[in-house]
Amino acid sequence: MITPEILKEFKDRMKLGDEEDENLTRILSASNKSLIRICGDYDISYDEEFKELVFERARYVYNDALEYFQTNFLTQINDLRIAKALEEIPLEEGDTDATV
């Protein structure tokens, strides 16, 4: 969910005024949903790496360059996908780490 605080943080980063709040909220929400579908169920309010990726995707959308986002951020997308997959691997009894 895109809170007013997240919207303000994005606007500050992009140096944007208040006149585009509805459009920016829509862009951030679509970016958040898209990346949850791709990377897994992350919470933008608590995961800084995920929030950064949502902001970057929203920046690309805002600047009409979305076609370049996935190529330019593939490493970060894959890192989040792998981290989420490792969280979901059940640990064997006695194991303390899910890494292989």
Backbone torsions as a table, in degrees:
resi	resn	phi	psi	omega
1	MET	NA	136.5	-179.6
2	ILE	-90.9	107.7	-179.5
3	THR	-84.6	162.8	175.0
4	PRO	-57.0	-32.5	179.5
5	GLU	-67.5	-41.7	178.9
6	ILE	-66.6	-42.5	176.6
7	LEU	-58.2	-46.1	179.6
8	LYS	-62.3	-42.4	179.2
9	GLU	-60.4	-42.4	178.7
10	PHE	-66.5	-44.6	-179.9
11	LYS	-62.4	-40.6	177.8
12	ASP	-62.2	-43.6	-179.6
13	ARG	-63.2	-40.9	-177.5
14	MET	-87.4	-4.6	-178.6
15	LYS	59.0	50.0	-179.1
16	LEU	-111.5	152.1	178.9
17	GLY	-88.2	-169.0	-175.4
18	ASP	-85.0	-9.2	-174.0
19	GLU	-69.3	-13.6	-176.8
20	GLU	-115.0	20.0	-174.2
21	ASP	-53.7	-47.0	-177.5
22	GLU	-63.3	-45.4	179.0
23	ASN	-64.3	-44.0	-179.7
24	LEU	-65.9	-38.6	176.9
25	THR	-62.9	-42.0	178.0
26	ARG	-63.1	-43.6	179.1
27	ILE	-64.0	-46.1	179.7
28	LEU	-63.6	-41.3	179.8
29	SER	-63.8	-44.8	178.5
30	ALA	-64.2	-39.1	178.3
31	SER	-66.2	-42.4	178.4
32	ASN	-60.6	-48.8	-179.8
33	LYS	-63.1	-43.0	179.9
34	SER	-61.4	-44.6	-177.9
35	LEU	-74.3	-29.3	172.9
36	ILE	-63.8	-42.2	178.6
37	ARG	-62.0	-38.2	-176.7
38	ILE	-82.4	-44.8	-169.6
39	CYS	-98.2	-22.8	-175.0
40	GLY	118.7	176.3	-173.1
41	ASP	-81.1	86.7	176.2
42	TYR	-102.6	154.6	177.8
43	ASP	-107.8	114.1	-177.5
44	ILE	-59.2	-25.8	-178.9
45	SER	-74.0	-21.4	-173.5
46	TYR	-120.1	-19.9	-176.8
47	ASP	-108.5	106.9	-175.8
48	GLU	-64.4	-38.7	179.2
49	GLU	-64.1	-41.9	178.8
50	PHE	-66.4	-43.4	178.8
51	LYS	-59.0	-43.3	178.8
52	GLU	-58.3	-42.8	179.8
53	LEU	-67.0	-40.6	176.5
54	VAL	-61.5	-44.5	178.8
55	PHE	-61.9	-42.4	179.8
56	GLU	-64.3	-43.3	178.3
57	ARG	-63.1	-42.4	178.4
58	ALA	-62.3	-38.2	177.3
59	ARG	-62.2	-43.2	178.2
60	TYR	-64.1	-41.6	177.6
61	VAL	-62.7	-47.8	-178.6
62	TYR	-57.8	-35.5	-178.7
63	ASN	-95.7	16.9	178.2
64	ASP	53.5	44.3	-179.1
65	ALA	-132.9	27.2	-175.1
66	LEU	-56.9	-31.1	-178.2
67	GLU	-61.2	-17.2	-179.9
68	TYR	-96.6	-13.2	-173.5
69	PHE	-60.1	-54.6	-172.9
70	GLN	-61.9	-39.4	178.1
71	THR	-64.5	-44.6	-176.3
72	ASN	-73.5	-22.7	-176.9
73	PHE	-120.2	22.8	-177.7
74	LEU	-59.8	-39.7	179.9
75	THR	-61.2	-47.5	-179.7
76	GLN	-65.6	-39.8	177.3
77	ILE	-61.2	-47.8	179.9
78	ASN	-64.8	-38.0	177.3
79	ASP	-58.9	-44.9	179.4
80	LEU	-67.5	-39.5	178.6
81	ARG	-62.7	-43.4	-179.7
82	ILE	-66.5	-44.1	178.9
83	ALA	-59.3	-42.3	180.0
84	LYS	-67.6	-40.0	178.8
85	ALA	-63.7	-40.3	179.0
86	LEU	-66.7	-32.6	176.4
87	GLU	-62.7	-31.1	-174.0
88	GLU	-88.5	-7.2	178.7
89	ILE	-78.5	122.5	179.5
90	PRO	-69.3	140.6	178.7
91	LEU	-81.7	142.5	173.4
92	GLU	-73.7	156.3	178.1
93	GLU	-58.5	128.0	-179.9
94	GLY	94.1	-17.8	177.5
95	ASP	-75.4	145.4	177.4
96	THR	-117.4	-4.1	-175.5
97	ASP	-142.8	142.4	-178.9
98	ALA	-91.6	3.3	-179.1
99	THR	-76.4	152.3	-178.7
100	VAL	-101.8	NA	NA
